């Protein structure tokens, strides 16, 4: 009988947990960006470390075609606006970190890279597609979220980055 | 002995009830960043790429509609 009680309690607990499982919700502009601290190929990558900079967080994976196309553009942006206070952070969401490393060997990144095989960061940012990018202002607040990457997006994204850097001064 | 069988039955009934009550909430949808396996070519329903292109071309020209033959939100783009 005691067993029965224990079973019932366990079942009730699991039921509550199942009902509490909330889907990832998208970020709102103007809200503080969720913090992250990830291991990367060149050491730890922390969002706090870039306080006062305009941070462009890009979620990418080795299995994602458009991500590959976005890398050269992000390298350009980092080279062009890095001195003005832009920091691009590529958050990798591959389940296997070695897949990400193999991708990076063929597609070099000239910006900060962090590995998140568990997917905690994309969950906290509530991303809806791959690749996704989030621009964070110098005040640490989210400016906008962008899903996907096409060649046609580059101009608009650069304009927004420039505007964020202009607001910083 | 009878007692344990009854207990088991009760627990089983409760488990079934719990599963029914939670429904599909226990099964969470695959998130955009979790689609690495779905993005693999072997996850496609078709075998030959060229044949698929041909079939889709015929289908699109006859039906005045295209797409919808892959996995929904195959991990890239905006869905």
gemmi code that builds the backbone of each chain (N, CA, C; Angstrom):
import gemmi

chains = {
    "A": [
        ("UNK", (0.829, -1.207, 0.000), (0.000, 0.000, 0.000), (0.858, 1.250, 0.000)),
        ("UNK", (1.992, 1.133, 0.773), (2.932, 2.242, 0.824), (3.515, 2.525, -0.558)),
        ("UNK", (3.799, 1.404, -1.257), (4.306, 1.482, -2.622), (3.356, 2.253, -3.510)),
        ("UNK", (2.098, 1.939, -3.322), (1.048, 2.573, -4.132), (1.065, 4.081, -3.932)),
        ("UNK", (1.235, 4.492, -2.688), (1.288, 5.926, -2.365), (2.487, 6.584, -3.031)),
        ("UNK", (3.615, 5.847, -2.956), (4.851, 6.399, -3.531), (4.702, 6.544, -5.047)),
        ("UNK", (4.111, 5.498, -5.644), (3.868, 5.532, -7.087), (3.005, 6.727, -7.461)),
        ("UNK", (1.948, 6.890, -6.698), (1.013, 7.974, -6.983), (1.713, 9.323, -6.911)),
        ("UNK", (2.558, 9.458, -5.867), (3.260, 10.728, -5.672), (4.211, 10.988, -6.850)),
        ("UNK", (4.944, 9.945, -7.243), (5.893, 10.074, -8.351), (5.168, 10.450, -9.631)),
        ("UNK", (4.020, 9.795, -9.834), (3.223, 10.072, -11.030), (2.734, 11.506, -11.035)),
        ("UNK", (2.255, 11.946, -9.886), (1.754, 13.315, -9.777), (2.869, 14.310, -10.082)),
        ("UNK", (4.060, 14.020, -9.550), (5.206, 14.902, -9.766), (5.564, 14.970, -11.242)),
        ("UNK", (5.572, 13.803, -11.899), (5.946, 13.789, -13.321), (4.897, 14.500, -14.165)),
        ("UNK", (3.642, 14.371, -13.733), (2.549, 15.038, -14.443), (2.727, 16.554, -14.384)),
        ("UNK", (3.028, 17.049, -13.187), (3.236, 18.487, -12.993), (4.411, 18.958, -13.844)),
        ("UNK", (5.498, 18.166, -13.842), (6.680, 18.524, -14.614), (6.364, 18.589, -16.098)),
        ("UNK", (5.596, 17.606, -16.568), (5.252, 17.569, -17.990), (4.429, 18.791, -18.379)),
        ("UNK", (3.555, 19.209, -17.472), (2.706, 20.361, -17.753), (3.485, 21.674, -17.663)),
        ("UNK", (4.597, 21.625, -16.927), (5.405, 22.840, -16.763), (6.354, 23.072, -17.926)),
        ("UNK", (6.543, 22.035, -18.771), (7.471, 22.174, -19.902), (6.976, 23.269, -20.841)),
        ("UNK", (7.638, 24.401, -20.795), (7.189, 25.535, -21.607), (8.005, 25.631, -22.886)),
        ("UNK", (7.354, 25.965, -23.984), (8.104, 26.135, -25.224), (8.970, 27.398, -25.159)),
        ("UNK", (10.025, 27.401, -25.971), (10.903, 28.568, -26.009), (10.140, 29.762, -26.574)),
        ("UNK", (10.241, 30.879, -25.887), (9.553, 32.069, -26.378), (10.568, 33.043, -26.952)),
        ("UNK", (10.146, 33.765, -27.960), (11.051, 34.684, -28.651), (11.409, 35.867, -27.767)),
        ("UNK", (12.545, 36.463, -28.082), (13.009, 37.633, -27.347), (12.235, 38.865, -27.773)),
        ("UNK", (12.121, 39.798, -26.840), (11.496, 41.069, -27.183), (12.572, 42.135, -27.256)),
        ("UNK", (12.424, 43.037, -28.221), (13.369, 44.147, -28.324), (13.250, 45.023, -27.076)),
        ("UNK", (14.386, 45.507, -26.605), (14.380, 46.369, -25.423), (14.607, 45.625, -24.120)),
        ("UNK", (14.496, 44.290, -24.167), (14.742, 43.481, -22.969), (16.244, 43.179, -22.878)),
        ("UNK", (16.780, 43.018, -21.664), (18.196, 42.655, -21.551), (18.456, 41.287, -22.195)),
        ("UNK", (19.556, 41.181, -22.902), (19.883, 39.925, -23.581), (20.282, 38.869, -22.551)),
        ("UNK", (19.781, 37.633, -22.688), (20.156, 36.566, -21.758), (21.670, 36.325, -21.784)),
        ("UNK", (22.244, 36.162, -20.609), (23.692, 35.953, -20.511), (24.055, 34.548, -20.986)),
        ("UNK", (25.293, 34.391, -21.435), (25.802, 33.052, -21.737), (27.299, 33.006, -21.465)),
        ("UNK", (27.775, 31.821, -21.181), (29.191, 31.594, -20.921), (29.535, 30.245, -21.539)),
        ("UNK", (30.203, 30.279, -22.691), (30.432, 29.054, -23.447), (31.918, 28.815, -23.680)),
        ("UNK", (32.260, 27.545, -23.827), (33.626, 27.196, -24.193), (33.776, 27.363, -25.699)),
        ("UNK", (34.906, 27.864, -26.119), (35.156, 28.050, -27.545), (36.536, 27.555, -27.919)),
        ("UNK", (36.848, 27.600, -29.221), (38.168, 27.146, -29.658), (39.300, 28.021, -29.111)),
        ("UNK", (38.972, 29.288, -28.803), (39.996, 30.206, -28.258), (39.639, 30.605, -26.836)),
        ("UNK", (39.181, 29.664, -26.038), (38.831, 29.940, -24.641), (37.367, 30.281, -24.467)),
        ("UNK", (37.027, 30.697, -23.247), (35.630, 30.951, -22.903), (35.095, 32.187, -23.617)),
        ("UNK", (33.814, 32.130, -23.969), (33.138, 33.258, -24.614), (31.973, 33.656, -23.718)),
        ("UNK", (32.093, 34.836, -23.101), (31.071, 35.331, -22.182), (30.455, 36.599, -22.726)),
        ("UNK", (29.143, 36.705, -22.596), (28.474, 37.916, -23.076), (28.866, 39.125, -22.212)),
        ("UNK", (29.012, 38.892, -20.888), (29.360, 39.997, -19.966), (30.676, 40.664, -20.356)),
        ("UNK", (31.571, 39.855, -20.931), (32.903, 40.348, -21.283), (32.828, 41.471, -22.329)),
        ("UNK", (31.742, 41.474, -23.117), (31.605, 42.448, -24.197), (30.693, 43.615, -23.819)),
        ("UNK", (30.541, 43.835, -22.518), (29.693, 44.945, -22.055), (30.224, 46.258, -22.635)),
        ("UNK", (29.311, 47.086, -23.142), (29.706, 48.362, -23.738), (29.963, 48.264, -25.230)),
        ("UNK", (29.955, 47.023, -25.748), (30.117, 46.828, -27.186), (28.767, 46.487, -27.806)),
        ("UNK", (28.672, 46.710, -29.110), (27.502, 46.227, -29.838), (27.809, 44.783, -30.213)),
        ("UNK", (26.978, 43.857, -29.734), (27.252, 42.431, -29.956), (26.233, 41.843, -30.941)),
        ("UNK", (26.775, 41.181, -31.955), (25.939, 40.490, -32.941), (26.096, 39.001, -32.674)),
        ("UNK", (25.069, 38.406, -32.057), (25.118, 36.976, -31.736), (24.478, 36.196, -32.872)),
        ("UNK", (25.240, 35.248, -33.429), (24.746, 34.455, -34.541), (24.711, 32.984, -34.144)),
        ("UNK", (23.549, 32.363, -34.291), (23.403, 30.935, -33.984), (23.593, 30.141, -35.277)),
        ("UNK", (24.566, 29.230, -35.273), (24.877, 28.502, -36.506), (25.136, 27.022, -36.206)),
        ("UNK", (25.138, 26.224, -37.281), (25.431, 24.794, -37.158), (26.114, 24.317, -38.426)),
        ("UNK", (26.860, 23.228, -38.298), (27.599, 22.698, -39.451), (26.658, 22.159, -40.525)),
        ("UNK", (25.449, 21.753, -40.100), (24.497, 21.127, -41.032), (23.591, 22.152, -41.726)),
        ("UNK", (23.879, 23.418, -41.517), (22.988, 24.465, -42.008), (23.648, 25.208, -43.165)),
        ("UNK", (23.050, 25.084, -44.344), (23.613, 25.685, -45.561), (23.768, 27.198, -45.511)),
        ("UNK", (22.692, 27.934, -45.184), (22.790, 29.393, -45.139), (23.847, 29.891, -44.137)),
        ("UNK", (24.111, 29.079, -43.091), (25.122, 29.477, -42.106), (26.482, 29.609, -42.788)),
        ("UNK", (26.780, 28.664, -43.658), (28.051, 28.655, -44.378), (28.192, 29.937, -45.205)),
        ("UNK", (27.070, 30.361, -45.806), (27.091, 31.580, -46.634), (27.252, 32.836, -45.788)),
        ("UNK", (26.832, 32.780, -44.528), (26.883, 33.980, -43.688), (28.275, 34.231, -43.116)),
        ("UNK", (29.113, 33.195, -43.078), (30.430, 33.341, -42.439), (31.323, 34.405, -43.098)),
        ("UNK", (31.485, 34.369, -44.442), (32.334, 35.397, -45.057), (31.832, 36.814, -44.770)),
        ("UNK", (30.518, 36.983, -44.778), (29.919, 38.295, -44.503), (30.209, 38.724, -43.058)),
        ("UNK", (30.094, 37.786, -42.131), (30.362, 38.121, -40.720), (31.841, 38.457, -40.517)),
        ("UNK", (32.733, 37.734, -41.225), (34.156, 38.066, -41.160), (34.392, 39.496, -41.640)),
        ("UNK", (33.721, 39.858, -42.739), (33.834, 41.223, -43.285), (33.366, 42.256, -42.269)),
        ("UNK", (32.204, 41.984, -41.664), (31.616, 42.930, -40.707), (32.539, 43.132, -39.506)),
        ("UNK", (33.117, 42.016, -39.004), (34.010, 42.095, -37.853), (35.246, 42.927, -38.201)),
        ("UNK", (35.762, 42.719, -39.420), (36.956, 43.453, -39.851), (36.648, 44.944, -40.032)),
        ("UNK", (35.444, 45.216, -40.557), (35.071, 46.587, -40.908), (34.685, 47.416, -39.677)),
        ("UNK", (33.944, 46.816, -38.753), (33.370, 47.582, -37.638), (33.940, 47.208, -36.269)),
        ("UNK", (34.870, 46.264, -36.235), (35.445, 45.841, -34.955), (36.055, 47.008, -34.189)),
        ("UNK", (36.748, 47.868, -34.912), (37.406, 49.020, -34.279), (36.388, 49.998, -33.698)),
        ("UNK", (35.182, 50.011, -34.283), (34.142, 50.932, -33.789), (33.350, 50.336, -32.625)),
        ("UNK", (33.688, 49.105, -32.229), (33.042, 48.504, -31.064), (32.022, 47.427, -31.383)),
        ("UNK", (32.183, 46.778, -32.554), (31.290, 45.648, -32.861), (31.993, 44.344, -32.490)),
        ("UNK", (31.258, 43.454, -31.851), (31.783, 42.117, -31.576), (30.789, 41.084, -32.075)),
        ("UNK", (31.225, 40.260, -33.018), (30.370, 39.186, -33.513), (30.700, 37.917, -32.727)),
        ("UNK", (29.654, 37.248, -32.260), (29.817, 35.993, -31.521), (29.005, 34.920, -32.234)),
        ("UNK", (29.684, 33.885, -32.702), (29.003, 32.769, -33.355), (28.759, 31.671, -32.342)),
        ("UNK", (27.493, 31.446, -32.000), (27.160, 30.374, -31.058), (26.815, 29.131, -31.863)),
        ("UNK", (27.652, 28.092, -31.709), (27.428, 26.860, -32.452), (26.468, 25.951, -31.696)),
        ("UNK", (25.503, 25.367, -32.422), (24.478, 24.543, -31.768), (24.566, 23.065, -32.186)),
        ("UNK", (25.701, 22.666, -32.776), (25.886, 21.264, -33.137), (25.861, 20.394, -31.883)),
        ("UNK", (25.200, 19.224, -31.982), (25.170, 18.295, -30.859), (26.568, 17.720, -30.620)),
        ("UNK", (27.348, 17.604, -31.711), (28.725, 17.100, -31.592), (29.683, 18.239, -31.908)),
        ("UNK", (30.491, 18.611, -30.931), (31.419, 19.738, -31.094), (32.430, 19.468, -32.208)),
        ("UNK", (32.786, 18.172, -32.409), (33.765, 17.875, -33.470), (33.216, 18.204, -34.860)),
        ("UNK", (31.892, 18.113, -35.039), (31.279, 18.524, -36.314), (31.526, 20.007, -36.553)),
        ("UNK", (31.391, 20.782, -35.491), (31.593, 22.229, -35.576), (33.047, 22.536, -35.904)),
        ("UNK", (33.957, 21.803, -35.266), (35.394, 22.033, -35.506), (35.760, 21.710, -36.951)),
        ("UNK", (35.167, 20.635, -37.482), (35.430, 20.255, -38.869), (34.933, 21.351, -39.820)),
        ("UNK", (33.776, 21.921, -39.503), (33.200, 23.010, -40.302), (34.131, 24.218, -40.276)),
        ("UNK", (34.624, 24.551, -39.087), (35.486, 25.724, -38.918), (36.820, 25.551, -39.646)),
        ("UNK", (37.263, 24.289, -39.787), (38.514, 24.031, -40.502), (38.386, 24.433, -41.967)),
        ("UNK", (37.185, 24.243, -42.531), (36.948, 24.581, -43.931), (36.383, 25.979, -44.128)),
        ("UNK", (35.728, 26.505, -43.083), (35.098, 27.830, -43.146), (35.624, 28.649, -41.973)),
        ("UNK", (36.751, 29.337, -42.167), (37.343, 30.031, -41.026), (36.476, 31.179, -40.517)),
        ("UNK", (36.491, 31.361, -39.196), (35.741, 32.445, -38.567), (36.718, 33.429, -37.954)),
        ("UNK", (36.580, 34.702, -38.314), (37.459, 35.738, -37.751), (36.688, 36.527, -36.692)),
        ("UNK", (35.894, 35.806, -35.907), (35.142, 36.412, -34.798), (35.056, 35.369, -33.684)),
        ("UNK", (34.495, 35.760, -32.540), (34.443, 34.846, -31.395), (33.485, 33.682, -31.667)),
        ("UNK", (33.890, 32.490, -31.242), (33.059, 31.285, -31.414), (32.872, 30.621, -30.054)),
        ("UNK", (31.626, 30.234, -29.778), (31.326, 29.476, -28.568), (30.533, 28.231, -28.926)),
        ("UNK", (30.844, 27.120, -28.249), (30.129, 25.871, -28.511), (29.024, 25.668, -27.484)),
        ("UNK", (27.834, 25.369, -27.965), (26.713, 25.085, -27.060), (25.987, 23.812, -27.510)),
        ("UNK", (26.616, 22.628, -27.307), (25.984, 21.385, -27.774), (24.661, 21.081, -27.077)),
        ("UNK", (24.478, 21.606, -25.871), (23.226, 21.340, -25.137), (22.085, 22.227, -25.630)),
        ("UNK", (22.410, 23.327, -26.293), (21.374, 24.201, -26.849), (20.698, 25.107, -25.832)),
        ("UNK", (21.363, 25.377, -24.712), (20.755, 26.229, -23.677), (20.623, 27.680, -24.148)),
        ("UNK", (21.637, 28.159, -24.882), (21.612, 29.552, -25.338), (20.516, 29.795, -26.378)),
        ("UNK", (20.431, 28.973, -27.462), (19.324, 29.214, -28.395), (17.950, 29.104, -27.727)),
        ("UNK", (17.857, 28.249, -26.698), (16.581, 28.110, -25.983), (16.258, 29.405, -25.238)),
        ("UNK", (17.259, 29.945, -24.540), (16.998, 31.172, -23.771), (16.724, 32.358, -24.697)),
        ("UNK", (17.270, 32.304, -25.911), (17.021, 33.379, -26.882), (15.761, 33.100, -27.702)),
        ("UNK", (15.194, 31.902, -27.552), (13.944, 31.551, -28.225), (14.002, 31.655, -29.732)),
        ("UNK", (15.082, 31.133, -30.332), (15.219, 31.279, -31.772), (14.269, 30.350, -32.521)),
        ("UNK", (13.849, 30.802, -33.693), (12.815, 30.096, -34.453), (13.350, 29.457, -35.728)),
        ("UNK", (14.519, 29.837, -36.170), (15.062, 29.286, -37.414), (16.573, 29.275, -37.386)),
        ("UNK", (17.141, 28.633, -38.400), (18.606, 28.567, -38.496), (19.036, 29.125, -39.841)),
        ("UNK", (20.044, 29.972, -39.923), (20.673, 30.616, -38.775), (19.764, 31.699, -38.203)),
        ("UNK", (20.022, 32.094, -36.984), (19.326, 33.230, -36.387), (20.373, 34.159, -35.812)),
        ("UNK", (20.086, 35.451, -35.886), (21.026, 36.388, -35.278), (20.271, 37.394, -34.432)),
        ("UNK", (20.945, 37.842, -33.386), (20.368, 38.818, -32.459), (21.384, 39.939, -32.305)),
        ("UNK", (20.924, 41.176, -32.491), (21.817, 42.319, -32.289), (21.551, 42.909, -30.910)),
        ("UNK", (22.627, 43.028, -30.139), (22.524, 43.547, -28.771), (23.245, 44.891, -28.722)),
        ("UNK", (22.551, 45.910, -28.265), (23.119, 47.254, -28.184), (24.183, 47.351, -27.105)),
        ("UNK", (24.877, 48.494, -27.088), (25.946, 48.711, -26.108), (25.414, 48.685, -24.673)),
        ("UNK", (24.105, 48.936, -24.519), (23.482, 48.907, -23.185), (23.090, 47.494, -22.752)),
        ("UNK", (23.397, 46.500, -23.600), (23.091, 45.114, -23.253), (21.654, 44.712, -23.540)),
        ("UNK", (20.908, 45.606, -24.191), (19.504, 45.301, -24.503), (19.372, 44.843, -25.961)),
        ("UNK", (18.402, 43.957, -26.175), (18.175, 43.400, -27.503), (17.614, 44.477, -28.431)),
        ("UNK", (18.215, 44.606, -29.624), (17.713, 45.562, -30.613), (16.772, 44.877, -31.594)),
        ("UNK", (17.215, 43.753, -32.139), (16.319, 42.999, -33.027), (16.812, 41.560, -33.169)),
        ("UNK", (15.919, 40.727, -33.693), (16.244, 39.328, -33.954), (15.974, 39.065, -35.429)),
        ("UNK", (16.877, 38.340, -36.070), (16.710, 38.078, -37.496), (16.842, 36.582, -37.742)),
        ("UNK", (15.919, 36.032, -38.545), (15.931, 34.602, -38.826), (16.318, 34.357, -40.282)),
        ("UNK", (17.198, 33.383, -40.507), (17.626, 33.054, -41.856), (18.766, 33.936, -42.323)),
        ("UNK", (19.362, 33.566, -43.460), (20.389, 34.418, -44.059), (20.389, 34.255, -45.572)),
        ("UNK", (20.130, 35.353, -46.255), (20.207, 35.380, -47.715), (21.132, 36.522, -48.099)),
        ("UNK", (21.673, 36.448, -49.301), (22.557, 37.520, -49.777), (21.840, 38.874, -49.710)),
        ("UNK", (20.524, 38.836, -49.945), (19.736, 40.080, -49.960), (19.597, 40.706, -48.567)),
        ("UNK", (19.834, 39.907, -47.522), (19.686, 40.420, -46.147), (20.865, 41.286, -45.724)),
        ("UNK", (22.001, 41.122, -46.411), (23.253, 41.700, -45.915), (23.193, 43.211, -45.745)),
        ("UNK", (22.626, 43.869, -46.750), (22.591, 45.332, -46.722), (21.811, 45.852, -45.519)),
        ("UNK", (20.629, 45.270, -45.317), (19.763, 45.702, -44.211), (20.424, 45.449, -42.857)),
        ("UNK", (21.066, 44.280, -42.734), (21.731, 43.944, -41.472), (22.883, 44.900, -41.194)),
        ("UNK", (23.636, 45.224, -42.243), (24.767, 46.145, -42.074), (24.267, 47.527, -41.656)),
        ("UNK", (23.163, 47.963, -42.264), (22.573, 49.255, -41.908), (22.199, 49.288, -40.432)),
        ("UNK", (21.620, 48.179, -39.953), (21.199, 48.109, -38.548), (22.404, 48.084, -37.611)),
        ("UNK", (23.456, 47.394, -38.029), (24.687, 47.354, -37.221), (25.281, 48.754, -37.128)),
        ("UNK", (25.308, 49.429, -38.282), (25.854, 50.793, -38.320), (25.053, 51.727, -37.421)),
        ("UNK", (23.728, 51.591, -37.476), (22.856, 52.433, -36.646), (23.114, 52.191, -35.163)),
        ("UNK", (23.302, 50.912, -34.791), (23.565, 50.570, -33.385), (24.902, 51.140, -32.934)),
        ("UNK", (25.902, 51.112, -33.824), (27.218, 51.663, -33.485), (27.146, 53.182, -33.373)),
        ("UNK", (26.290, 53.793, -34.217), (26.105, 55.247, -34.183), (25.450, 55.694, -32.888)),
        ("UNK", (24.493, 54.901, -32.403), (23.764, 55.229, -31.170), (24.675, 55.112, -29.953)),
        ("UNK", (25.741, 54.316, -30.113), (26.649, 54.031, -29.005), (27.449, 55.273, -28.604)),
        ("UNK", (27.757, 56.087, -29.633), (28.648, 57.247, -29.382), (27.942, 58.352, -28.611)),
    ],
    "B": [
        ("UNK", (-0.060, -11.774, -2.313), (0.151, -11.914, -3.760), (-0.917, -11.147, -4.528)),
        ("UNK", (-2.154, -11.394, -4.091), (-3.283, -10.714, -4.734), (-3.124, -9.203, -4.608)),
        ("UNK", (-2.645, -8.833, -3.410), (-2.453, -7.419, -3.090), (-1.510, -6.749, -4.093)),
        ("UNK", (-0.381, -7.445, -4.356), (0.613, -6.836, -5.259), (0.049, -6.676, -6.669)),
        ("UNK", (-0.720, -7.664, -7.098), (-1.315, -7.577, -8.439), (-2.262, -6.385, -8.514)),
        ("UNK", (-3.048, -6.237, -7.459), (-3.979, -5.093, -7.411), (-3.217, -3.771, -7.443)),
        ("UNK", (-2.136, -3.739, -6.651), (-1.322, -2.529, -6.581), (-0.754, -2.191, -7.956)),
        ("UNK", (-0.242, -3.242, -8.607), (0.331, -3.058, -9.941), (-0.715, -2.533, -10.913)),
        ("UNK", (-1.887, -3.153, -10.837), (-2.985, -2.740, -11.720), (-3.343, -1.282, -11.482)),
        ("UNK", (-3.414, -0.922, -10.202), (-3.763, 0.470, -9.851), (-2.712, 1.441, -10.386)),
        ("UNK", (-1.452, 1.045, -10.163), (-0.350, 1.903, -10.618), (-0.397, 2.043, -12.139)),
        ("UNK", (-0.689, 0.918, -12.801), (-0.795, 0.918, -14.265), (-1.902, 1.831, -14.739)),
        ("UNK", (-3.032, 1.736, -14.078), (-4.189, 2.571, -14.436), (-3.848, 4.041, -14.255)),
        ("UNK", (-3.155, 4.322, -13.148), (-2.747, 5.706, -12.862), (-1.774, 6.220, -13.916)),
        ("UNK", (-0.836, 5.341, -14.305), (0.160, 5.728, -15.316), (-0.536, 6.066, -16.626)),
        ("UNK", (-1.507, 5.235, -16.988), (-2.267, 5.454, -18.217), (-3.021, 6.784, -18.133)),
        ("UNK", (-3.575, 7.030, -16.968), (-4.325, 8.271, -16.740), (-3.401, 9.476, -16.884)),
        ("UNK", (-2.215, 9.356, -16.285), (-1.240, 10.454, -16.342), (-0.828, 10.717, -17.782)),
        ("UNK", (-0.553, 9.627, -18.516), (-0.142, 9.766, -19.915), (-1.250, 10.425, -20.727)),
        ("UNK", (-2.489, 10.029, -20.439), (-3.636, 10.605, -21.145), (-3.816, 12.071, -20.823)),
        ("UNK", (-3.635, 12.406, -19.540), (-3.859, 13.785, -19.096), (-2.828, 14.738, -19.664)),
        ("UNK", (-1.560, 14.270, -19.725), (-0.526, 15.163, -20.242), (-0.583, 15.229, -21.770)),
        ("UNK", (-1.127, 14.196, -22.396), (-1.280, 14.188, -23.848), (0.051, 14.412, -24.541)),
        ("UNK", (0.046, 15.333, -25.500), (1.262, 15.556, -26.280), (2.195, 16.569, -25.642)),
        ("UNK", (1.834, 17.061, -24.453), (2.703, 18.067, -23.843), (4.016, 17.448, -23.392)),
        ("UNK", (4.006, 16.121, -23.215), (5.237, 15.440, -22.833), (6.174, 15.326, -24.032)),
        ("UNK", (5.588, 15.390, -25.249), (6.394, 15.318, -26.470), (6.593, 16.748, -26.958)),
        ("UNK", (7.806, 17.262, -26.782), (8.036, 18.646, -27.197), (8.479, 18.669, -28.657)),
        ("UNK", (8.044, 19.666, -29.413), (8.436, 19.738, -30.818), (9.946, 19.937, -30.962)),
        ("UNK", (10.480, 19.430, -32.059), (11.908, 19.591, -32.336), (12.184, 21.065, -32.594)),
        ("UNK", (13.129, 21.626, -31.867), (13.439, 23.041, -32.019), (14.382, 23.255, -33.199)),
        ("UNK", (14.447, 24.496, -33.655), (15.236, 24.828, -34.848), (16.692, 24.387, -34.738)),
        ("UNK", (17.247, 24.517, -33.526), (18.672, 24.193, -33.359), (18.901, 22.702, -33.136)),
        ("UNK", (17.833, 21.918, -33.090), (17.952, 20.474, -32.839), (17.792, 19.648, -34.115)),
        ("UNK", (17.816, 20.320, -35.278), (17.477, 19.619, -36.512), (18.680, 19.088, -37.287)),
        ("UNK", (19.789, 18.896, -36.582), (20.996, 18.388, -37.229), (20.786, 17.034, -37.879)),
        ("UNK", (20.071, 16.156, -37.205), (19.814, 14.821, -37.751), (18.835, 14.906, -38.915)),
        ("UNK", (17.808, 15.755, -38.763), (16.811, 15.907, -39.831), (17.425, 16.496, -41.091)),
        ("UNK", (18.509, 17.261, -40.932), (19.112, 17.932, -42.081), (19.967, 16.990, -42.923)),
        ("UNK", (20.193, 15.777, -42.433), (21.030, 14.833, -43.182), (20.329, 14.397, -44.466)),
        ("UNK", (21.105, 14.202, -45.548), (20.482, 13.818, -46.822), (19.706, 12.508, -46.731)),
        ("UNK", (20.163, 11.589, -45.879), (19.466, 10.292, -45.775), (18.091, 10.399, -45.107)),
        ("UNK", (17.768, 11.590, -44.596), (16.452, 11.793, -43.998), (15.400, 12.175, -45.039)),
        ("UNK", (15.831, 12.373, -46.279), (14.879, 12.703, -47.337), (14.102, 11.457, -47.749)),
        ("UNK", (12.882, 11.663, -48.216), (12.056, 10.543, -48.672), (12.560, 10.028, -50.027)),
        ("UNK", (13.185, 10.922, -50.800), (13.614, 10.545, -52.143), (15.036, 9.986, -52.104)),
        ("UNK", (15.384, 9.250, -53.157), (16.732, 8.707, -53.211), (17.633, 9.521, -54.115)),
        ("UNK", (17.159, 9.774, -55.331), (18.000, 10.406, -56.344), (17.619, 11.871, -56.525)),
        ("UNK", (18.576, 12.736, -56.379), (18.326, 14.172, -56.455), (17.802, 14.626, -57.793)),
        ("UNK", (18.398, 14.070, -58.843), (18.013, 14.478, -60.202), (16.579, 14.037, -60.510)),
        ("UNK", (16.270, 12.815, -60.103), (14.926, 12.272, -60.317), (13.898, 13.108, -59.540)),
        ("UNK", (14.269, 13.510, -58.348), (13.380, 14.333, -57.518), (13.093, 15.661, -58.201)),
        ("UNK", (14.160, 16.273, -58.732), (14.006, 17.558, -59.429), (13.040, 17.396, -60.611)),
        ("UNK", (13.223, 16.316, -61.341), (12.380, 16.036, -62.506), (10.914, 15.862, -62.076)),
        ("UNK", (10.710, 15.036, -61.060), (9.358, 14.785, -60.564), (8.701, 16.066, -60.058)),
        ("UNK", (9.467, 16.863, -59.346), (8.921, 18.109, -58.793), (8.579, 19.092, -59.897)),
        ("UNK", (9.389, 19.076, -60.950), (9.126, 19.971, -62.086), (7.798, 19.599, -62.753)),
        ("UNK", (7.613, 18.303, -63.007), (6.374, 17.823, -63.620), (5.187, 18.158, -62.705)),
        ("UNK", (5.371, 17.892, -61.429), (4.295, 18.133, -60.455), (3.928, 19.610, -60.420)),
        ("UNK", (4.942, 20.474, -60.369), (4.686, 21.913, -60.270), (3.973, 22.428, -61.509)),
        ("UNK", (4.369, 21.923, -62.673), (3.768, 22.421, -63.913), (2.331, 21.922, -64.083)),
        ("UNK", (2.024, 20.774, -63.490), (0.659, 20.222, -63.610), (-0.260, 20.772, -62.525)),
        ("UNK", (0.290, 20.968, -61.353), (-0.540, 21.325, -60.200), (-0.548, 22.820, -59.922)),
        ("UNK", (0.310, 23.566, -60.624), (0.463, 24.998, -60.352), (0.801, 25.232, -58.880)),
        ("UNK", (1.540, 24.301, -58.312), (1.999, 24.442, -56.933), (3.287, 23.656, -56.810)),
        ("UNK", (4.153, 24.108, -55.937), (5.417, 23.402, -55.797), (5.813, 23.315, -54.323)),
        ("UNK", (6.802, 22.496, -54.076), (7.330, 22.362, -52.727), (6.519, 21.398, -51.876)),
        ("UNK", (6.840, 21.358, -50.621), (6.108, 20.499, -49.699), (6.514, 19.045, -49.761)),
        ("UNK", (7.631, 18.751, -50.432), (8.021, 17.347, -50.536), (9.095, 16.975, -49.516)),
        ("UNK", (9.649, 17.975, -48.877), (10.699, 17.697, -47.901), (10.151, 17.602, -46.493)),
        ("UNK", (11.071, 17.580, -45.518), (10.668, 17.573, -44.119), (10.288, 19.002, -43.743)),
        ("UNK", (9.190, 19.154, -43.069), (8.741, 20.487, -42.664), (9.794, 21.175, -41.832)),
        ("UNK", (10.264, 22.311, -42.310), (11.298, 23.035, -41.566), (12.524, 22.181, -41.379)),
        ("UNK", (13.181, 21.870, -42.493), (14.326, 20.972, -42.467), (15.537, 21.480, -41.715)),
        ("UNK", (15.367, 22.545, -40.953), (16.469, 22.994, -40.122), (17.059, 24.300, -40.577)),
        ("UNK", (16.740, 24.706, -41.794), (17.306, 25.955, -42.286), (16.211, 26.912, -42.724)),
        ("UNK", (16.608, 28.119, -43.001), (15.649, 29.114, -43.434), (14.843, 29.611, -42.269)),
        ("UNK", (13.639, 29.990, -42.511), (12.894, 30.714, -41.479), (11.787, 29.918, -40.819)),
        ("UNK", (11.600, 28.652, -41.182), (10.535, 27.906, -40.507), (11.112, 26.740, -39.729)),
    ],
}
model = gemmi.Model(1)
for chain_id, residues in chains.items():
    chain = gemmi.Chain(chain_id)
    for i, (resn, *xyz) in enumerate(residues, 1):
        res = gemmi.Residue()
        res.name, res.seqid = resn, gemmi.SeqId(i, " ")
        for name, pos in zip(("N", "CA", "C"), xyz):
            atom = gemmi.Atom()
            atom.name, atom.element = name, gemmi.Element(name[0])
            atom.pos, atom.b_iso = gemmi.Position(*pos), 0.0
            res.add_atom(atom)
        chain.add_residue(res)
    model.add_chain(chain)
structure = gemmi.Structure()
structure.add_model(model)
structure.setup_entities()
